Amino acid sequence: MKILITVLITCLLSLFSNAQSFKNPVLDSGADPYSIFVDGYYYYTHTVGDRVVLYKTKNLANLRNAQSKTIWMPPKGTAYSHNIWAPEIHYIDNVWYVYFAADDGDNDNHRMYAIRNATKDPFSEDWEFKGKLAAQPDRWAIDGNVFKYNNQLYMVWSGWEGEINGQQNIYISKMSNPWTLEGNRVLIAQPTYNWEKQGDLNDAKNPPHVNVNEGPQFLEHNGKVFIVFSASGCWTDYYALGLIEFSGGELLNPVAWEKKAKPIFMQSAENAVYAPGHNSFFKSPNGTEDWILYHANANPGDGCEGKRSPRMQKINWNDDSTPNLGVPVSTETLLSIPLEQ
């Protein structure tokens, strides 16, 4: 009987993993989702808080049944032992890297860090700590996203102008190697519109500011370059995505970046999706489709704790090659999985 039950469970899991459609969310919880596609597999991670957990699957919609493993835990008593936020896994020149923000238990000390694995298998035990990534001046920093443009590595992230938590801006810097920022940071976006400044200053549990640009993500299409970012307090239902577009020239030229006046992705009360944000992008296995991966809440007022769940949906492109993210779909919407190879 036990053998029969095991066989039935295996068959059911196999049928589910081969399903051609899915509904959001793809996991019950998981903020700041990020994934890449390498050699036929998606590698996925999200914020856990005290460690870095990696998932591996051929079908990103099937994360619930994906292989997963804690690949790194910080040593105790260091500047990066606590509050591990927004990890991102990257495969750069055939080497694995994970970038994350962490602190010593005091949020004022958040900085960006990197770990590296030079083997072919990111699930191996070969992860090594490479150190802090800091441009000049060295200030509070979270949500680092690394990308290559014209064969040069860059990082964009969210940071404070000074030592005090007053406002989160988007900065960019060149990288001299995958674990080292080069030179001075450059400011390319800061909260200016009302939709970037939503929050409740009377809530003592939340940071004493509402001017937020965070979670920047590089996006390129038809030769155009964009940074998609999250705006307003994550604890509010008004958390949303904005867009800045690169006009050409030098990425480190702040005047080359133009912010769109309206958000491009926001809550949908009609679809019961609130505070959608901190996204990443990925392509379908066959390379023809573009998808957004993001977290959101199912109820108003859920805040930015453990109720945020990862969701995904296909995106389109406007005639001017800017991204059209549409509206966050409801949990009742049946979606086709990304097209396979």
C-alpha positions as CSV (number, residue, x, y, z in Angstrom):
1,M,0.0,0.0,0.0
2,K,2.8,2.4,0.9
3,I,4.5,1.7,-2.4
4,L,1.2,2.3,-4.3
5,I,0.7,5.7,-2.5
6,T,4.3,6.7,-3.3
7,V,3.8,5.9,-7.0
8,L,0.5,7.8,-7.1
9,I,2.1,10.9,-5.4
10,T,5.0,10.7,-7.9
11,C,2.7,10.5,-10.8
12,L,0.6,13.5,-9.6
13,L,3.7,15.6,-9.0
14,S,4.9,14.7,-12.5
15,L,1.6,15.7,-14.0
16,F,1.7,19.0,-12.1
17,S,5.3,19.8,-13.2
18,N,4.3,19.2,-16.8
19,A,1.2,21.4,-16.6
20,Q,1.0,24.0,-19.3
21,S,-0.9,26.6,-17.2
22,F,-0.7,28.1,-13.8
23,K,-2.2,30.7,-11.4
24,N,-0.5,33.3,-9.3
25,P,1.1,33.3,-6.8
26,V,3.8,30.8,-7.6
27,L,4.7,30.5,-3.9
28,D,2.7,31.4,-0.8
29,S,5.3,33.9,0.3
30,G,8.6,35.4,-0.9
31,A,9.5,39.0,-1.3
32,D,11.9,40.5,-3.8
33,P,11.8,37.5,-6.3
34,Y,14.7,37.1,-8.8
35,S,15.5,34.5,-11.3
36,I,17.8,33.7,-14.2
37,F,17.7,31.0,-16.9
38,V,21.0,29.0,-17.5
39,D,21.5,25.8,-19.4
40,G,17.8,24.8,-19.4
41,Y,17.0,25.6,-15.8
42,Y,15.7,28.6,-13.9
43,Y,17.5,29.5,-10.7
44,Y,15.4,31.5,-8.4
45,T,15.8,33.3,-5.0
46,H,13.9,35.7,-2.8
47,T,14.3,37.4,0.6
48,V,14.4,34.9,3.5
49,G,16.2,37.2,6.0
50,D,18.9,35.2,7.6
51,R,20.3,33.2,4.7
52,V,20.3,32.7,1.0
53,V,18.0,30.0,-0.4
54,L,18.2,28.9,-4.1
55,Y,15.6,27.1,-6.2
56,K,16.2,25.2,-9.4
57,T,13.4,24.3,-11.9
58,K,12.7,23.9,-15.6
59,N,9.4,25.6,-15.1
60,L,9.3,28.7,-13.0
61,A,5.6,28.4,-12.5
62,N,6.3,25.1,-10.7
63,L,8.4,26.6,-7.8
64,R,6.3,24.8,-5.2
65,N,7.9,21.5,-6.4
66,A,11.3,22.9,-7.3
67,Q,14.6,21.7,-5.8
68,S,15.7,24.2,-3.1
69,K,18.7,24.5,-0.8
70,T,20.3,27.0,1.6
71,I,23.5,27.8,-0.3
72,W,24.9,30.3,2.2
73,M,24.5,31.4,5.8
74,P,26.4,34.4,7.2
75,P,28.8,33.9,10.2
76,K,27.6,35.4,13.4
77,G,28.9,38.7,14.7
78,T,29.7,40.4,11.4
79,A,28.6,43.5,9.6
80,Y,26.5,41.2,7.3
81,S,25.0,38.7,9.8
82,H,21.5,40.1,9.8
83,N,18.6,41.3,7.6
84,I,19.7,39.7,4.3
85,W,17.5,41.4,1.7
86,A,16.8,41.0,-2.0
87,P,19.4,38.4,-3.0
88,E,20.0,38.2,-6.8
89,I,21.8,35.3,-8.5
90,H,23.8,36.1,-11.6
91,Y,26.0,34.0,-14.0
92,I,28.8,36.2,-15.2
93,D,31.5,34.8,-17.5
94,N,30.7,31.3,-16.4
95,V,30.9,32.1,-12.7
96,W,28.0,32.3,-10.2
97,Y,27.5,35.3,-8.0
98,V,24.8,36.3,-5.5
99,Y,24.4,39.9,-4.5
100,F,22.5,40.9,-1.4
101,A,22.1,43.6,1.2
102,A,22.8,42.9,4.9
103,D,23.6,44.6,8.2
104,D,24.8,43.9,11.7
105,G,21.3,44.1,13.2
106,D,21.1,47.9,12.7
107,N,19.3,49.0,9.5
108,D,21.5,52.2,9.4
109,N,24.4,49.9,8.5
110,H,22.9,48.2,5.5
111,R,25.4,47.6,2.7
112,M,25.7,45.5,-0.4
113,Y,27.8,42.2,-0.4
114,A,28.7,39.5,-2.8
115,I,29.4,35.7,-2.7
116,R,30.9,33.7,-5.5
117,N,30.9,30.1,-6.7
118,A,33.3,29.2,-9.6
119,T,31.9,25.6,-10.1
120,K,29.3,24.7,-12.7
121,D,26.8,23.8,-9.9
122,P,25.4,26.6,-7.8
123,F,24.0,24.0,-5.4
124,S,27.6,22.9,-4.5
125,E,29.2,23.9,-1.2
126,D,31.8,26.1,-2.9
127,W,30.3,29.6,-2.2
128,E,32.9,32.1,-1.0
129,F,32.3,35.5,0.5
130,K,33.9,38.2,-1.7
131,G,33.2,41.2,0.5
132,K,31.3,44.5,0.5
133,L,30.5,46.5,-2.7
134,A,30.7,50.2,-2.0
135,A,31.2,53.2,-4.3
136,Q,32.3,56.6,-3.1
137,P,30.9,57.8,-0.8
138,D,30.2,54.6,1.1
139,R,26.6,55.1,2.3
140,W,23.5,52.9,3.2
141,A,22.7,50.7,0.2
142,I,20.2,47.9,-0.7
143,D,18.7,46.2,-3.7
144,G,21.8,46.0,-6.0
145,N,21.2,44.8,-9.6
146,V,24.2,43.9,-11.8
147,F,24.1,44.1,-15.6
148,K,26.4,44.3,-18.5
149,Y,26.1,47.0,-21.1
150,N,28.5,47.5,-24.0
151,N,30.7,44.8,-22.4
152,Q,31.0,46.8,-19.2
153,L,29.6,45.7,-15.8
154,Y,27.4,48.1,-13.8
155,M,25.5,48.0,-10.6
156,V,22.3,50.0,-9.8
157,W,21.0,50.2,-6.3
158,S,18.9,52.1,-3.8
159,G,20.7,54.3,-1.2
160,W,20.7,57.3,1.0
161,E,22.4,60.6,0.1
162,G,23.9,61.0,3.6
163,E,24.1,59.1,6.8
164,I,20.5,59.7,7.8
165,N,17.4,57.9,6.7
166,G,15.6,60.7,4.9
167,Q,15.1,59.5,1.3
168,Q,16.0,56.5,-0.9
169,N,17.5,57.3,-4.3
170,I,18.7,55.2,-7.3
171,Y,22.5,55.2,-7.9
172,I,24.7,53.6,-10.5
173,S,28.4,52.8,-10.7
174,K,30.8,51.0,-13.0
175,M,32.3,47.7,-11.7
176,S,36.0,46.9,-12.1
177,N,35.2,43.2,-11.5
178,P,32.0,41.4,-10.4
179,W,32.6,42.1,-6.7
180,T,34.1,45.6,-6.9
181,L,32.4,49.0,-7.6
182,E,34.6,51.6,-9.3
183,G,34.8,55.3,-8.5
184,N,32.0,57.6,-7.4
185,R,28.3,56.6,-7.4
186,V,26.1,58.6,-9.7
187,L,22.5,59.7,-8.8
188,I,20.1,58.8,-11.6
189,A,16.7,59.0,-9.9
190,Q,15.1,60.3,-6.7
191,P,11.4,60.6,-5.6
192,T,9.8,63.6,-7.2
193,Y,6.2,62.7,-7.9
194,N,3.4,62.2,-5.4
195,W,3.1,58.5,-6.3
196,E,6.7,58.0,-5.1
197,K,6.0,59.5,-1.7
198,Q,3.1,57.5,-0.3
199,G,3.3,56.3,3.4
200,D,2.0,56.7,6.9
201,L,4.3,58.8,9.1
202,N,2.0,58.0,12.1
203,D,2.9,54.3,12.0
204,A,5.8,53.8,14.4
205,K,6.6,50.4,13.0
206,N,7.7,51.8,9.7
207,P,10.8,53.8,8.7
208,P,10.4,57.6,9.3
209,H,10.2,58.5,5.6
210,V,8.0,58.0,2.6
211,N,10.3,59.2,-0.3
212,V,11.3,55.9,-1.8
213,N,12.9,54.8,-5.0
214,E,14.2,51.2,-4.6
215,G,14.5,47.8,-6.2
216,P,16.0,49.0,-9.5
217,Q,16.1,46.5,-12.4
218,F,17.9,46.8,-15.8
219,L,15.8,46.2,-18.9
220,E,16.8,46.4,-22.5
221,H,14.7,46.1,-25.7
222,N,15.3,47.0,-29.3
223,G,18.4,49.0,-28.4
224,K,16.7,51.0,-25.7
225,V,17.8,50.8,-22.0
226,F,15.5,51.2,-19.0
227,I,15.6,51.0,-15.2
228,V,12.4,49.8,-13.6
229,F,12.1,50.7,-9.9
230,S,9.8,50.4,-7.0
231,A,8.3,53.6,-5.4
232,S,6.6,54.6,-2.1
233,G,6.6,52.7,1.2
234,C,6.5,48.9,0.7
235,W,4.2,48.9,3.7
236,T,1.5,50.8,1.8
237,D,-0.9,49.5,-0.9
238,Y,0.5,52.3,-3.1
239,Y,3.8,50.5,-3.7
240,A,4.2,50.6,-7.5
241,L,6.7,50.4,-10.3
242,G,8.2,53.4,-12.2
243,L,10.4,53.7,-15.2
244,I,13.4,55.7,-16.1
245,E,14.7,55.7,-19.7
246,F,18.3,56.1,-20.9
247,S,18.5,58.6,-23.8
248,G,22.0,57.6,-25.0
249,G,25.6,58.5,-24.4
250,E,27.2,57.5,-21.1
251,L,25.3,55.6,-18.5
252,L,27.0,57.5,-15.8
253,N,25.7,60.8,-17.1
254,P,22.7,61.7,-14.8
255,V,21.1,63.9,-17.4
256,A,20.9,61.0,-19.8
257,W,18.1,59.4,-17.7
258,E,14.5,60.5,-17.9
259,K,11.8,59.4,-15.4
260,K,8.3,58.8,-16.7
261,A,5.7,60.9,-14.9
262,K,3.3,58.1,-14.1
263,P,3.8,54.6,-12.6
264,I,3.8,51.7,-15.1
265,F,2.5,49.0,-12.7
266,M,0.3,49.5,-9.6
267,Q,-2.3,48.0,-7.4
268,S,-5.5,46.6,-8.8
269,A,-8.3,46.5,-6.3
270,E,-10.5,44.9,-9.0
271,N,-8.1,42.0,-9.2
272,A,-7.3,42.0,-5.5
273,V,-3.6,42.6,-6.0
274,Y,-2.0,45.2,-3.7
275,A,1.4,46.8,-3.4
276,P,3.0,45.1,-6.5
277,G,6.7,45.8,-6.7
278,H,10.3,44.8,-6.3
279,N,10.3,43.0,-9.6
280,S,12.8,41.3,-11.9
281,F,12.5,40.3,-15.5
282,F,13.2,37.0,-17.3
283,K,12.7,35.4,-20.8
284,S,10.8,32.3,-21.6
285,P,13.0,29.2,-22.2
286,N,12.7,29.6,-26.0
287,G,13.8,33.3,-25.7
288,T,10.7,34.8,-27.5
289,E,8.7,36.0,-24.5
290,D,9.4,38.6,-21.8
291,W,8.1,38.1,-18.3
292,I,7.9,40.1,-15.1
293,L,8.4,38.4,-11.7
294,Y,7.2,40.5,-8.8
295,H,5.8,40.3,-5.3
296,A,2.4,41.5,-4.2
297,N,-0.3,41.2,-1.4
298,A,-3.7,39.6,-1.7
299,N,-5.4,42.0,0.7
300,P,-5.2,45.7,1.4
301,G,-3.1,46.7,4.4
302,D,-1.0,43.5,4.4
303,G,2.2,45.6,4.6
304,C,5.7,44.4,3.8
305,E,6.2,41.4,6.1
306,G,5.6,37.7,5.3
307,K,2.4,38.0,3.3
308,R,4.0,39.2,0.1
309,S,4.0,36.4,-2.5
310,P,5.9,36.0,-5.8
311,R,3.9,36.3,-9.0
312,M,4.7,36.3,-12.7
313,Q,3.0,37.3,-16.0
314,K,4.0,38.0,-19.6
315,I,4.7,41.6,-20.6
316,N,4.4,43.4,-23.9
317,W,6.0,46.3,-25.6
318,N,4.6,49.6,-26.8
319,D,5.2,51.0,-30.3
320,D,8.0,53.2,-28.9
321,S,9.7,50.1,-27.4
322,T,8.9,51.0,-23.8
323,P,7.6,48.2,-21.6
324,N,3.9,47.6,-21.2
325,L,3.5,45.7,-18.0
326,G,-0.3,45.7,-18.1
327,V,-2.3,45.2,-14.9
328,P,-1.4,42.6,-12.2
329,V,-3.6,39.7,-12.8
330,S,-5.9,38.1,-10.2
331,T,-5.2,34.8,-8.5
332,E,-8.1,33.4,-10.5
333,T,-6.6,34.1,-13.8
334,L,-5.3,31.0,-15.7
335,L,-2.0,31.8,-17.4
336,S,0.0,29.8,-19.9
337,I,3.5,28.9,-18.8
338,P,6.5,30.5,-20.5
339,L,7.1,29.0,-23.9
340,E,9.5,26.1,-23.7
341,Q,12.5,25.4,-25.9
